[in-house]
Amino acid sequence: MRITMIGSGYVGLVSGTCFADFGHHVTCVDKDAKKIEALENGRMPIYEPGLDALVAANVAAGRLAFTTDLARAVKGADAVFIAVGTPSRRGDGHADLTYVFDATREIAEAIDGPCVVVTKSTVPVGTGDKVEAILREKHTAEKVAVVSNPEFLREGAAIDDFKRPDRIVVGAEDTRARGVMAEIYRPLNPNVHPLLFTGRRTAELIKYAANAFLATKITFINEIADLCEATGADVGDVAHGIGLDSRIGPKFLQAGPGYGGSCFPKDTLALLKTGEDFEAPQRIVEAVVKVNDSRKRAMGRKVIQALGGSAEGKTVALLGLAFKPNTDDMRDAPAIAIVQALQDAGAAVRGYDPESMEMAKPLLDGVTFCSDAYDAAKDADAVVLVTEWDVFRALDMRRLAEVAKGRVLVDLRGVWDKGAVERAGFTLTSLGR
Ligand code: UDX
C-alpha cells in the first residue's frame, strides 16, 4: 500500500513510521520545513523511546520518506491519513478543526486516482461528514471515501501501543474503504488485535468516550485516595482490591497528582462541548474536568502542609516535570500548577526532569533547573516526586539526605518505599496512605 500521512507530529510520525515498518510505503508530510529537514537528517522532533532507530531503519529500507510537498505526496496514494493537531479552541474548549479542514482542501486539490481519506486526528462526531463534503466538491463517492480511524497510542509507549493495540477502530460506510483499511492493518493478526468496523460517527465517538472513561477512572481513584488519607485506608490496596474484579480491571487506577498531557485535558473538554451542542450533557465528565483541575493546585498545598503549613522562604525540589515519564511533553503537566502554588506561597523551586527541561523552561518561570535529582535536592527543605521516571525509583535516599536541608519527602506517585525513606531519616508524605 502507498500511504501518505499528513502531519508529522506525535500521532502522524509514530503511525507513519510503524506503517512503514509493516512493509507499506509511507510519505510523512508536514508544513514545518525545519521539522522535515530535521527528520531527513535523523533528528526526532519529539522524545519517544525507540522512534529514532525505527525511523532510520525504514528510511534506509526505502519505505519511509519526509516532505513538505503535500500535493506530490498525495498523488498515487491508496490512503491519505490526516493526523494534524486538533487543539482546544481558545475561549470555548471546542476542538479547533482548522488544520483538519485546511489539510482536506489541499488533499482534495491533489488527489488523482481512487483513494481513501482517513482521519486519524481526534475529531468530534460529525467531522468525517464535513471532511467528506469538502472532498465531494471535487470527487465522486466511487473515487474517494472518508474513514475514521482514531489512534489510541500513549506517549512514551507509542510504538508498542501502535504495533500491539488492544483493538483497531475503523469507522467506514463504504465497502471498498473497509477493504483498503483491512489491507493496511493486515500485518496485525486480527485474532490478537481485533479490527472493529463501525459507522464513522461511532468511531469518532469511541475515541472520546475511551479517553473520557480513562480520565474518569483516574479521577475516581484520586478522590478515593483523599478518602483513604482521611480514614487511614491505603489507596494502593484499594486499587488492587477493586482491580481484581474483571469488570473493573487493574489499569489506570494509580492515584496521582491529576492527569495531564496532550489528550485527556483537551478531549474531555471537547466531549463536554459536543454534549452541549447535541443537548446530551456529559455531567460525569464535567465533574471529572473540575476535580482534576483543582487537584493539581491542591498538590502544591499538600507540599506546603508537609512543610508544616508554610512555604515562605523555603526551598522545594521537584523531581520530574513532564506530565508522565518517558516523554518530554509538558502540556497540562501537574508540575505547572504545583510550581505556581509553591511560588505563590513564597517558596523557591528547584526542578529536574530527564527529558522535559527544554520544554519546561518557558513554562516554569523562576524555577532553578538542575542537573540531576541530587543537584535538585541540594539545600531543599522538601523533595517532591512529581513524575515517576525510573531513575527516581531507586534513588540513594542516604545521599539525598546528605544534600537536602530538610527531612520532608513527598511522593505524589506512590513509588517510594516508606521503610527506605525513613531509614534515611526522612518523613514521607504519600497520596492516599
Ligand atoms: C492517553 C491515552 O492513554 C491514549 O490512549 C490516547 O491515545 C492519548 O491519551 P497519554 O496522554 O499519552 O495517552 O498518557 P497516559 O499514559 O494515558 O496518561 C495520561 C495521564 O494520566 C498522565 O498524566 C498520567 O500520569 C495519568 N495517569 C495515568 C494517572 O494519574 N494514573 C493512572 O493510573 C494512569
Boltz pocket constraint, residues with backbone or C-beta under 6 A from the ligand:
constraints:
  - pocket:
      binder: B
      contacts: [[A, 151], [A, 152], [A, 153], [A, 154], [A, 155], [A, 156], [A, 211], [A, 214], [A, 218], [A, 251], [A, 252], [A, 253], [A, 254], [A, 255], [A, 256], [A, 257], [A, 258], [A, 259], [A, 260], [A, 261], [A, 262], [A, 263], [A, 264], [A, 323], [A, 324]]
      max_distance: 6.0
